[in-house]
Amino acid sequence: MVWIEELKEHVGKEVTLKGWVYNKRDSGKIRFVILRDGTGLLQCVFAKSEVDEATFELADLANQEALVKITGTVREDKRAPGGVELSVRSLKLMADSENYPITPKEHGIDFLLSRRHLWLRSRRQHALLKCRDTLIRAFHEFFEKRGFILIDPPMITPTSCEGATTLFEIDYFGEAAYLSQSGQLYMEPAAAAFGKVYCLAPSFRAEKSKTRRHLTEYWHLEPEVAFLDLAGDMELAEDMLLCVVRGVLEHRADELKLLGERIEGFDKHTELLKNLDKPFYRISYDDALELLKGKAVQMKWGEKFGADEEAVISREFDRPVFVHRYPKASAPFYMKEDPVNPKVVLNFDLLATEGYGEIIGGSQREDDLAKLEAAIERQGLPREPLEWYLDLRRYGTFEHSGFGIGIERTLAWITGIHHIRETIPYPRLIDRIYP
């Protein structure tokens, strides 16, 4: 047995394949079955003069998504998907599929999400998740080449790192514990041990949001580096993003072309991605406020930018833009105070182009024990669950920085997808936990 993706190596030979009936059509004395096996699509040609009557009839009777076993000769055909087709000799029905619910017509998004386990078989979803696979591989290759060590953080934590209002609380053998919002706090000690580390793990946010940019469970890649300041942190994020964008464009051109067929302006979008280069733009929070005012968006100093404000900012630039040095009053406790301006912290958000908004958030971490203790007290966080984290400042404190990038938001931006619920195999939303 061979896979569809291998058939170019078997032109002129007889092969046997197993797969599912993706589609079929009838042209009198010739019947066509489009077979899929997960690695590609194959047009299988049933000529009435070349197969027995039972096989010819079965080609018409096999239902959508029925599992079949097909034997035939591989023929080169540049018009066919993959450049080959199969002249069939025999067909065997392995498992039928009656009344498959996702037919070749338009279905509502709720209908499709409730059948996500089947929707994954469609060409569009197949293309998206292959792009996701390539994106994640590109991340790993980037950090491996730079000497980073992969460290796996726990998913169950004793306290918050990003604010208690978005925590999922669980009963941990009679004690309160929480699903992790981020692996960052655990990457910091790992950076003291190994110098350059990163993690790729799910994060959980109990944020009651229904926007196209939010999931309650998403995948988070987070590097942490010793002896790195804010400027170096932004440069690392810049290099990483350029590397992974180029990787997806290079290795998933066919999938991107398929996705772009239903996205207005996709050619312009991919051309912009192909031309991305260093340096990305860098503006301060204060500069961003002035930009917004120039666009008739009124905000007070200290207010957080939402998705709408980020969209306005990002549309002013033809490549991603770093917005850095946000007000300290609204920043997480671990961000380092700017020694030049104590009202702000040494952090950044990276906003993707064309209104996609934030995909990376990072900062230099506070390495002064007294200032970190004051920040914890100021924000009303429980001290005891963070004693282990404070140890990092007690025993050889050091300058270090890191960031987090959301896999789904990044994939949505690269592929031009409007809603990130399609960029993860099984999305978890505020109103959806099935299947």
Secondary structure by P-SEA (a helix, b strand, c coil): ccccccccccccccbbbbbccccccccccbbbbbcccccbbbbbbbbcccccaaaaaaaaaccccccbbbbbbbbbbcccccccccccccccccccccccccccccccaaaaaaacccccccaaaaaaaaaaaaaaaaaaaaaaaabbbbbbbbccccccccccccccccccccbbbbccccaaaaaaaaaaaccccccbbbbbbcccccccccccbbbbbbbbbccccaaaaaaaaaaaaaaaaaaaaaccaaaaaaaaccccaaaaaaaaaaacccccccccaaaaaaaaaaacccccccccccaaaaaaaaaaccccccccccccccccccccccccccccccbbbbbbccccccccccccccccaaaaaaaaaaacccccccccccccccccccccccccccaaaaaaaaacccccccccccccccccccc
